[in-house]
Amino acid sequence: MTAAKRIKVVVAKPGLDGHDQGAKVVVRALMDAGFEVVYTGLRQTPEAIARISLDEDADVIALSSMAGAHLPFCRTLRPLLEREGLADKLWIIGGNLPTEDHAELLALGFRGIFPSSSRLEHIVNFIRENSP
């Protein structure tokens, strides 16, 4: 009998965002929920996130953005993820995400949007219910 494959989540801090305490809390919650988690650390480029997500065979690509540059970053990241064949993976983003930006994030392919006030169990349940 083989064990079921665990959901693998890459958690990345995009761009010049230097605030990662919230990301580390989410990483710990995902690990506690039984997910395999790869945390990329701070100041990742779109190219690095796409490469790491491909190399790690991620089921979920999760961004944590507190610096306010999420829209231009996600606009750059989307074609890179698509080029690497990662369009069918679950893309989610959390952090300082004004409500007026949610529609564009959804249009860019981010199916889960979690403002900084989101509950950890909501994030965990969303991933369980929506990961490929």
matplotlib code that plots the C-alpha trace (Angstrom):
import matplotlib.pyplot as plt

x = [0.0, 1.4, 0.8, -1.2, 0.9, 1.0, 0.1, 3.3, 3.1, 5.8, 5.5, 7.4, 8.1, 8.1, 10.2, 11.7, 9.1, 11.2, 8.4, 8.1, 6.7, 3.2, 4.6, 6.4, 3.2, 1.4, 4.2, 4.0, 0.3, 0.5, 3.2, 1.0, -1.9, 0.2, 1.3, 4.9, 6.1, 9.0, 9.6, 11.8, 12.8, 12.8, 13.1, 12.4, 12.2, 9.3, 11.8, 13.1, 9.5, 8.6, 11.8, 11.5, 7.9, 8.8, 11.8, 9.9, 6.9, 4.6, 0.8, 0.3, 2.2, 1.6, 2.8, 3.0, 3.0, 3.1, 4.9, 2.1, 3.8, 1.7, -0.1, 3.0, 4.7, 1.8, 1.5, 5.1, 4.8, 1.8, 3.3, 6.4, 4.3, 2.3, 5.5, 6.7, 3.5, 2.3, -1.1, -3.0, -1.5, -3.3, -2.1, -2.9, -1.7, -1.9, -0.9, -1.6, -4.1, -6.6, -10.1, -10.0, -7.1, -8.9, -10.7, -7.4, -5.6, -8.5, -8.2, -4.5, -5.2, -4.9, -7.8, -7.3, -6.8, -6.2, -5.9, -3.6, -6.6, -7.4, -7.8, -5.2, -7.8, -9.5, -6.2, -5.6, -9.2, -9.1, -5.9, -7.3, -10.5, -8.9, -5.4, -4.9]
y = [0.0, 3.4, 6.6, 9.3, 12.1, 15.1, 18.5, 20.4, 24.2, 26.7, 29.9, 32.8, 36.4, 38.5, 41.4, 43.8, 42.8, 42.3, 41.4, 37.7, 37.1, 36.4, 34.2, 32.1, 31.8, 30.5, 28.1, 26.6, 26.3, 24.5, 22.2, 21.5, 20.7, 18.0, 19.8, 19.6, 23.2, 24.9, 28.4, 30.4, 33.2, 36.9, 39.0, 36.5, 37.4, 36.2, 34.1, 32.4, 31.7, 30.1, 28.0, 26.9, 26.0, 23.9, 22.3, 21.4, 20.1, 22.3, 21.7, 25.2, 28.4, 30.8, 34.4, 36.6, 40.2, 43.1, 45.8, 46.8, 45.8, 42.6, 43.6, 44.4, 41.4, 39.1, 40.5, 39.5, 36.1, 34.8, 34.3, 32.7, 30.2, 29.5, 29.0, 26.5, 24.5, 25.5, 27.1, 24.1, 24.5, 26.4, 30.0, 31.9, 35.2, 36.7, 39.8, 43.5, 43.2, 46.0, 44.9, 47.0, 44.7, 41.4, 41.4, 41.8, 39.2, 36.7, 37.7, 37.0, 33.4, 33.7, 31.7, 32.3, 35.8, 36.1, 39.5, 39.8, 39.3, 35.9, 32.9, 30.2, 27.4, 29.2, 29.1, 25.4, 24.4, 26.4, 24.6, 21.2, 21.9, 23.4, 22.0, 19.9]
z = [0.0, -0.9, 1.1, -0.5, -2.1, 0.2, -1.3, -2.0, -1.5, -2.6, -0.5, -1.9, -0.9, -4.1, -5.0, -2.4, 0.3, 3.4, 5.8, 6.3, 9.8, 8.4, 5.7, 8.3, 10.4, 7.3, 6.4, 9.9, 9.7, 6.4, 7.7, 10.8, 8.4, 6.7, 3.6, 2.2, 2.2, 0.5, 1.7, -0.8, 1.6, 0.9, -2.2, -4.9, -8.6, -10.8, -12.7, -9.5, -8.3, -11.6, -11.6, -8.0, -8.5, -11.5, -9.9, -6.8, -8.7, -6.7, -6.5, -5.0, -5.7, -2.8, -2.7, 0.4, -0.4, 2.1, 0.1, -2.3, -5.5, -6.0, -9.2, -11.3, -9.9, -10.6, -14.2, -14.8, -13.0, -14.8, -18.3, -16.7, -14.8, -18.0, -20.0, -17.5, -17.7, -14.3, -15.3, -13.9, -10.4, -7.7, -7.5, -4.3, -2.7, 0.7, 2.5, 2.1, -0.7, -1.1, -2.1, -5.3, -6.5, -6.0, -9.4, -11.3, -9.2, -10.0, -13.7, -13.5, -12.3, -8.6, -7.4, -3.7, -2.3, 1.5, 3.0, 6.0, 8.4, 6.9, 9.3, 8.9, 8.8, 5.9, 3.9, 4.8, 3.8, 0.6, -0.5, 0.4, -1.5, -4.6, -5.2, -8.3]

ax = plt.figure().add_subplot(projection="3d")
ax.plot(x, y, z, "-o")
ax.set_aspect("equal")
plt.show()
